Amino acid sequence: MTEASYDVVIAGTGVGGLYCALNLDRGKRILMLTKARVEECDSFLAQGGICVLKSEDDYDSYFEDTMRAGHYENNKKSVDTMIRNSRKTIDRLISYGVDFERNGDGSLKFTKEGAHSTPRILFHQDITGKEITSKLLAAVRRLPNVEILEMTEMTDIVVEDGVCAGILARNLESGEEFRFLSRDVVWATGGIGGTYEHSTNFPHLTGDALSIAKRHGIPVIHEDYVQIHPTTLYVERADGKKERSFLISESVRGEGGILLGKNMERFVDELLPRDKVTEAIKAQMEKDGTKHVWLSMRKIDPVVIKTHFEHIYERCLEEGIDCTKDLVPVVPAQHYFMGGVAVDDDSMTSMQHLYAVGETSCNGVHGRNRLASNSLLESLVFAEIAANKINMEGERK
């Protein structure tokens, strides 16, 4: 077994892991690892956008929208922390070169999604996650104090005197085993979509950190809080093979897309929270005896479809569907996990020196159901908080 020492080991290379690394002191030796390639994380897949507090006048509305979507089971302090830090976070992203859509006068352009009472979502075409994650990854790769290992799976944590002291890992190609010792460990391993038959997630996201947490008596909460995305492209393969479901962004409905049943009747308010829209779609499918419902984008300007939703348009074309005029077959699929490893206000788990951020963690921001486009923001804000705590504790050392 190969052994090495670092100041911080981060398991996961999505926005949470990357932003944590960018906020850690430059004097720290940091190791990041991922069980696939760095581009194969769910952060790259986020289509819709990222929320931001546009002004103080929007605070109460944004807070209420988040709480209402979460069935008022949210941690109010965490929600406040996320919203209050949103503008600073967006400014940092822009400093890293993230190219959000702009109006003609150069101001940031906002779009609206389900359960939002006003447009407050920044976006880059329909590949916002890829735009943000790729720019953060490029910034991390410029850091001389960060090493990234791909195709390397975390298998356990190292525990000494009840404190996390590193991780155990294995290279999935060579089989080589590692013991990485570190003062602090950050779990940013994503969600649990790989355990579902139909999911928008990459199949290798199988809740590894959650399994390890349970093994060591670290609390994992709200495991039943799983969000199903209402609209993914329904494709029936002749070979019967399963593949990752292609998500049709909530922004499509925010821009005017409507849902239709078998008889071409509209059956739901498309801008309700995701769980409500999902329930309505499932009920309509059962009523119609069908495997999907239809999404109509005909009310959306074709120019908007081909620019704002360029990649959705191209993916539909691959299936012989011109979504500027054809109906798109859609079906719900597992999308996001609101539960996770329980963390405190500093993103620390119940074990000292072990942190969890992003979809791996549960700080209560999302409650029972996540508000659209809060995931990237939540991951970034609380990853920075974890990094700040690690930095502060390091100074006290």
Number of C-alpha atoms within 10 A of each C-alpha: 9 11 10 10 16 18 19 26 28 27 27 30 34 29 30 32 30 26 24 26 31 19 16 21 16 13 9 15 17 24 21 21 25 24 23 19 13 19 16 18 26 24 25 19 21 23 25 29 32 26 29 26 22 17 9 10 9 14 16 10 15 24 16 15 21 25 23 21 25 22 15 16 15 21 16 17 12 18 21 15 16 24 22 16 17 21 17 13 17 20 12 12 19 13 11 15 16 21 18 21 18 14 9 8 7 8 10 15 17 20 19 24 27 23 18 25 14 15 15 22 23 23 28 23 22 25 21 25 24 21 23 27 28 21 21 23 21 13 16 20 15 9 13 11 15 19 15 17 18 17 15 25 21 23 15 19 23 16 15 9 6 10 16 20 23 28 21 18 23 20 18 14 9 9 10 12 18 19 19 22 22 22 18 23 29 28 28 29 31 33 28 27 25 18 15 14 13 20 25 25 29 20 18 17 19 18 19 19 26 24 15 15 20 12 12 13 10 17 16 20 18 16 14 11 17 20 20 22 23 26 29 27 22 20 15 10 9 6 6 7 7 12 15 16 22 20 25 27 22 24 24 26 22 19 18 15 18 22 25 21 19 15 8 12 11 15 15 18 14 24 21 15 23 25 20 15 23 22 15 18 25 18 13 20 17 12 11 14 10 12 14 25 24 24 26 23 23 16 12 18 12 16 11 14 21 16 14 21 22 15 17 24 20 15 16 18 12 10 12 10 16 16 22 19 13 15 17 24 20 22 24 27 26 22 22 23 27 27 26 29 28 24 23 15 13 19 26 25 25 17 17 15 20 23 28 33 35 31 26 27 31 26 31 23 26 30 25 24 27 26 24 27 25 19 21 23 24 26 25 26 23 26 30 24 19 26 24 17 18 26 15 13 12 14 8 6 5
